[in-house]
Amino acid sequence: MTTGWQGIRITGGHGMDVDALRGAIGLVERWIADGVVPGAGILVQRSGERVAEAYLGVADAGSGRPVTRDTTWSVASVTKPLTAAVAMRAVEAGLVTLDEPISNHVPELLEGDAASRGDLAPGRERISLRQCLSHSSGLPGFAAENMDLRQAHRPLEDFVPAFARAPLVFAPGTAHLYSNCAILMAAEVAGRVLGGAPGTGPTGTSAFRAAFAGLLGHLGMSRSALLPPASWADRIATVTGTGQEGASYEMANSAYYRSLGIPWGGLFTTARDLGKWLRTFIDSPVGLSGALSAASVRAMMTVQASGPDTGATIPAALRDGAASGSRRGAVEWGIGWEVKGAKRDHPSGDLTSPRTISHLGATGTMTWSDAASGVQVVLLANRTLASGWTRERPRHALFSNAVMASLR
């Protein structure tokens, strides 16, 4: 049964103007009216306090089920910063460092030889947790076997050796390539050290999932899960534009996908729960959530890698998305979070500061937190980025600009 309320609530305050926030939400209302996205969930907070939220449109375009406060969304890669936080908890426990070779814990990374793996660069033995979590490891976006494994309904444990064997496309630390393979390796390291089972074999999956659930519990994210139970089906938003409609392995929507617990994109959550997570990154001596130490929060928000984009020669099967039309000379990343830095044409818009951390998800989701202003935004939608709705117009940036314009 669908519960909760649908509509708009704006309290304002905290230096944010009510009318301007209403205008920002009105942009999203128009997207829904124009058929750009079926539905949306919006949360705006400042210094950890909610100033506006909205639940608009439909969670399921087929049935017309409305979006409400309790709608649960597949947030895809917005999962990654939480996976990074699990890894940082392992660092805090003294079980692993950010710069030791991850092959100390996942020796499968070095199995075979460079020719059999198809490596294009040397240095595989030097890949570190820091590089995996800042997309500078040299591992590709996906292993070539990714879709075969999904179509065969293989468990996540089978992805670990496949992703570990993925070819190294540049020397670690020398460039940038957004890498789901690297995020899985980071999750595997965290799982193995937290579960006390280093060595050969994909033994970290269960321990990682347990640690991820523990993080959600610490944050009070009770309506979030990496493995959503079947009883949540009537409150999960259906994602449109997947290109896999009706397939038994369809991203976000299929029972198989929801059973994987993907560290790089498997979180199902609500707008309010993501607001609780963002409270970790308030610019204060320690984040308000207390889920991580102040030192870990600082590390996650600080640039850890700023290499140039890789070229367009990497095969499409090894990328997560198409190659960028223009290579950027410096792509700043923290740990799990993209750091805006000097980037232009950014989803967080033109008015956020260089200290803004953010992440997008392939299902249409966006989160960001601007350390300079204290403004934090969650924008959840149920139409994929691959469908083009954020390319035909930079709608994430338009919305972000309108939110920042409410500062008084």
C-alpha positions in Angstrom: 0.0 0.0 0.0 1.3 3.4 -0.9 1.5 5.7 2.1 2.9 9.1 3.0 2.0 12.5 1.4 2.4 13.9 -2.0 3.0 17.6 -2.7 5.3 20.4 -1.6 6.4 21.6 1.8 8.6 24.6 2.1 9.6 25.9 5.4 12.4 28.2 4.2 14.5 29.8 6.9 18.2 29.2 7.4 18.8 32.1 5.0 16.8 30.6 2.2 13.8 32.3 0.5 10.5 30.5 0.4 9.4 32.0 -2.9 12.7 31.2 -4.6 12.6 27.6 -3.4 9.0 27.4 -4.7 10.3 28.5 -8.1 13.0 25.9 -8.1 10.5 23.1 -7.4 8.3 24.6 -10.1 11.0 23.8 -12.7 10.6 20.1 -11.8 6.8 20.4 -11.9 7.1 21.6 -15.4 9.4 18.7 -16.4 6.7 16.3 -15.2 3.9 18.2 -16.9 5.9 18.1 -20.1 6.6 14.4 -19.9 10.3 14.8 -19.3 10.3 12.6 -16.2 7.4 10.6 -14.7 8.0 11.6 -11.1 10.5 13.2 -8.7 11.4 13.4 -5.1 13.2 16.6 -3.9 14.9 17.5 -0.6 16.7 20.7 0.1 18.5 21.3 3.4 20.9 23.7 4.9 23.3 23.0 7.8 21.5 19.7 8.2 18.0 21.1 8.5 15.2 20.6 5.9 14.0 23.8 4.2 12.0 22.2 1.4 10.8 18.9 0.1 8.5 17.8 -2.7 7.0 14.6 -4.0 5.6 15.0 -7.5 4.2 13.0 -10.4 4.0 9.2 -10.6 6.3 6.5 -9.3 5.0 4.1 -11.9 4.0 5.4 -15.3 2.0 2.2 -16.1 -0.2 2.1 -13.0 -0.2 5.8 -12.2 0.9 5.1 -8.7 1.9 8.5 -7.2 5.2 9.6 -5.8 5.0 10.1 -2.0 7.4 10.8 0.8 7.7 7.0 1.2 8.5 6.3 -2.4 11.8 4.3 -2.6 14.1 5.0 -5.5 16.8 3.0 -7.2 19.6 5.6 -7.0 22.2 3.7 -9.0 25.7 5.3 -8.6 24.6 7.5 -5.8 25.4 4.2 -3.9 29.1 4.7 -4.5 29.9 7.3 -1.7 28.2 5.0 0.8 30.4 2.1 -0.4 33.4 4.4 0.0 32.2 5.1 3.6 32.2 1.4 4.3 35.8 1.2 3.0 36.7 4.2 5.2 35.3 2.4 8.2 37.8 -0.4 7.5 40.6 2.2 7.3 39.4 3.7 10.6 39.6 0.2 12.2 43.2 -0.2 11.2 42.5 -3.1 8.9 43.7 -1.6 5.6 45.3 1.7 4.5 44.3 3.8 1.5 47.7 3.4 -0.2 48.7 -0.3 0.2 48.2 -2.5 -2.8 44.7 -3.9 -2.9 46.2 -7.2 -4.3 47.3 -7.8 -0.7 43.6 -8.6 0.0 42.3 -9.5 -3.5 45.1 -11.5 -5.0 42.8 -12.4 -8.0 43.7 -9.0 -9.3 47.1 -10.4 -10.3 46.0 -13.8 -11.6 47.2 -14.6 -15.2 49.5 -12.3 -17.1 49.2 -9.0 -18.8 48.6 -10.5 -22.2 45.7 -12.8 -21.0 44.1 -9.9 -19.2 44.6 -7.5 -22.1 46.4 -4.9 -20.0 47.3 -1.7 -21.9 49.6 -0.3 -19.2 51.9 -1.6 -16.4 51.4 -1.2 -12.6 48.6 -3.4 -11.7 50.3 -4.5 -8.6 50.3 -0.9 -7.3 46.5 -0.3 -7.5 45.4 1.2 -4.2 42.2 1.7 -2.3 42.6 5.4 -2.7 42.8 5.1 -6.5 39.8 2.7 -6.6 37.7 5.2 -4.7 38.8 8.2 -6.8 38.5 6.6 -10.2 42.2 6.8 -10.9 43.1 3.1 -10.6 43.3 2.4 -14.4 40.6 -0.3 -14.2 37.8 0.1 -16.8 34.2 1.0 -16.3 33.0 -2.6 -16.6 34.5 -5.9 -17.3 33.7 -7.3 -20.8 31.7 -10.1 -19.1 29.4 -7.7 -17.2 26.3 -8.1 -19.4 26.8 -11.9 -19.9 26.9 -12.3 -16.1 23.7 -10.3 -15.7 21.9 -12.1 -18.5 22.8 -15.4 -16.9 21.5 -14.2 -13.5 24.9 -14.8 -11.8 25.3 -13.8 -8.2 27.5 -10.8 -7.2 30.3 -13.3 -6.1 30.8 -14.2 -9.8 31.4 -10.6 -10.7 34.3 -10.3 -8.4 36.8 -12.4 -10.4 35.6 -11.1 -13.7 36.0 -7.5 -12.6 39.4 -8.3 -11.0 40.6 -9.6 -14.4 39.5 -6.5 -16.3 42.3 -5.0 -18.3 44.4 -2.1 -16.9 43.9 0.7 -19.3 46.3 3.2 -17.9 49.0 3.2 -15.2 47.4 3.7 -11.7 47.2 7.3 -10.6 48.0 8.8 -14.0 44.5 9.5 -15.4 40.8 9.4 -14.8 38.3 6.8 -15.9 35.0 6.3 -14.0 35.2 2.7 -12.9 32.6 0.3 -11.5 35.3 -2.4 -11.5 37.4 -0.4 -9.1 34.4 0.3 -6.8 33.7 -3.5 -6.6 37.4 -4.1 -5.8 37.2 -1.5 -3.0 34.0 -3.2 -1.6 35.7 -6.6 -1.8 38.7 -5.3 0.1 36.4 -3.8 2.8 34.4 -7.0 3.0 37.4 -9.3 3.3 39.2 -7.3 6.0 36.0 -6.5 8.0 34.9 -10.2 7.7 38.4 -11.4 8.7 38.8 -13.6 5.6 41.6 -12.2 3.4 43.1 -14.6 0.7 41.9 -16.2 -2.4 38.3 -16.5 -3.5 35.5 -13.9 -3.5 34.8 -14.1 0.2 34.1 -10.5 0.9 30.6 -10.1 -0.5 28.5 -11.1 2.5 30.7 -9.2 4.9 30.5 -6.1 2.8 26.7 -6.2 2.6 26.6 -6.6 6.4 28.9 -3.6 6.9 26.8 -1.6 4.4 23.6 -2.5 6.4 25.5 -1.5 9.5 26.3 1.9 8.0 22.7 2.5 7.1 21.6 1.5 10.6 24.1 4.0 12.1 22.7 6.7 9.9 19.1 5.9 10.8 18.3 5.1 7.1 15.6 2.7 8.0 13.9 2.9 4.6 17.0 2.1 2.7 18.6 -1.2 1.6 21.2 -2.7 -0.7 18.9 -5.7 -0.9 15.3 -4.4 -0.8 12.9 -7.0 0.4 10.1 -8.2 -1.9 7.6 -6.4 0.5 8.9 -3.1 -0.7 7.8 -3.7 -4.3 4.7 -1.5 -4.1 6.7 1.5 -3.0 9.7 1.3 -5.3 9.6 3.7 -8.2 9.7 2.1 -11.7 12.6 3.5 -13.8 11.8 4.3 -17.5 14.2 4.4 -20.4 16.4 1.5 -19.3 16.7 0.0 -22.8 16.1 -3.3 -21.1 12.4 -3.1 -20.6 10.9 -6.4 -19.5 14.2 -8.2 -19.5 14.7 -10.5 -16.5 18.0 -8.7 -15.8 16.6 -5.1 -16.3 18.4 -2.5 -14.3 16.6 -1.1 -11.3 13.3 -2.9 -12.1 13.9 -6.6 -12.2 13.8 -9.0 -9.2 17.3 -10.2 -10.2 18.8 -6.8 -10.2 17.3 -6.0 -6.8 18.8 -9.3 -5.5 22.4 -8.4 -6.4 23.3 -5.8 -3.8 25.6 -4.0 -6.2 28.2 -1.9 -4.4 28.5 0.4 -7.4 24.8 1.0 -7.9 22.4 -1.1 -5.9 21.0 1.2 -3.2 17.3 1.7 -2.9 16.4 4.6 -0.6 14.2 7.7 0.0 14.8 11.4 -0.3 14.7 11.9 3.5 17.1 9.0 4.1 19.6 10.5 1.7 19.2 13.7 3.6 20.4 11.9 6.7 23.4 10.6 4.8 24.3 14.1 3.6 24.3 15.3 7.2 27.6 13.4 7.5 29.2 16.1 5.3 28.3 19.3 7.2 31.3 21.6 7.3 31.9 21.3 11.0 34.5 19.6 13.2 32.5 16.4 12.8 29.5 15.6 10.5 26.2 15.7 12.3 25.5 12.0 11.6 28.6 10.7 13.4 28.8 7.8 11.0 32.5 8.6 10.2 35.3 10.3 12.0 36.1 13.9 11.2 39.3 12.8 9.5 37.4 10.4 7.2 34.9 13.0 6.3 37.6 15.5 5.5 39.4 12.9 3.3 36.2 12.0 1.4 35.6 15.7 0.6 39.2 16.5 -0.3 40.6 16.1 -3.8 42.5 12.8 -3.9 43.0 12.5 -7.7 42.9 15.0 -10.5 44.2 13.2 -13.6 43.1 13.9 -17.2 40.3 12.1 -18.9 41.4 9.0 -20.8 41.0 9.0 -24.5 38.2 7.6 -26.6 40.2 4.4 -27.7 38.8 2.3 -24.8 36.1 -0.1 -26.2 32.5 0.8 -25.3 32.0 -2.5 -23.5 34.7 -1.4 -21.0 33.1 2.0 -20.3 30.3 3.1 -18.1 28.7 5.4 -20.6 30.0 7.0 -23.8 33.4 8.6 -24.0 33.4 12.3 -23.3 33.2 14.6 -26.3 36.1 16.7 -25.0 38.9 15.5 -22.8 39.2 17.3 -19.5 42.7 18.2 -18.3 41.9 17.6 -14.6 39.0 15.6 -13.2 38.9 16.1 -9.4 37.7 13.4 -7.2 37.6 12.9 -3.5 37.0 9.5 -1.9 33.6 8.3 -3.4 32.6 11.8 -4.2 33.2 14.0 -7.2 34.7 17.4 -6.2 33.4 20.2 -8.3 36.7 22.2 -8.2 37.1 24.3 -11.3 34.7 22.3 -13.5 32.2 24.1 -15.6 29.0 22.7 -17.1 28.5 20.8 -13.8 25.3 19.2 -12.5 25.4 21.2 -9.3 25.2 24.4 -11.5 27.1 27.6 -11.8 26.4 29.0 -8.3 27.8 26.3 -6.1 31.3 26.6 -4.7 34.4 24.6 -5.8 34.1 22.8 -2.5 30.9 21.1 -3.6 30.8 17.3 -3.6 28.3 15.5 -5.7 27.2 12.3 -7.4 24.8 11.3 -10.1 23.0 8.0 -10.7 22.1 6.4 -14.0 18.5 6.3 -12.9 18.3 10.1 -13.1 19.3 10.9 -9.5 21.5 13.6 -8.2 22.9 14.5 -4.7 25.2 17.4 -3.8 26.5 19.2 -0.8 28.2 22.6 -0.9 30.6 23.0 2.0 30.9 26.7 1.5 27.1 27.5 1.8 25.9 24.5 3.7 23.2 23.8 1.1 22.5 20.2 0.3 20.2 18.8 -2.4 18.6 15.5 -3.2 16.8 15.2 -6.6 15.4 11.8 -7.4 13.8 10.9 -10.7 12.8 7.7 -12.4 14.0 8.2 -16.0 17.5 7.1 -16.9 20.2 9.6 -17.8 20.9 7.5 -20.9 17.5 8.5 -22.2 18.9 12.0 -22.8 16.7 14.1 -20.6 19.7 15.8 -19.0 21.6 16.2 -22.2 18.9 17.9 -24.3 18.9 20.6 -21.6 21.3 20.7 -18.5 18.3 20.2 -16.2 20.2 19.2 -13.1 22.3 22.4 -13.4 19.1 24.5 -14.0 17.5 23.2 -10.9 20.7 23.6 -8.8 21.1 27.2 -9.9 17.5 27.9 -8.9 18.0 26.4 -5.5 21.2 28.4 -4.9 19.5 31.5 -5.9 17.2 31.2 -2.9 20.1 32.1 -0.6 19.6 35.5 1.0 
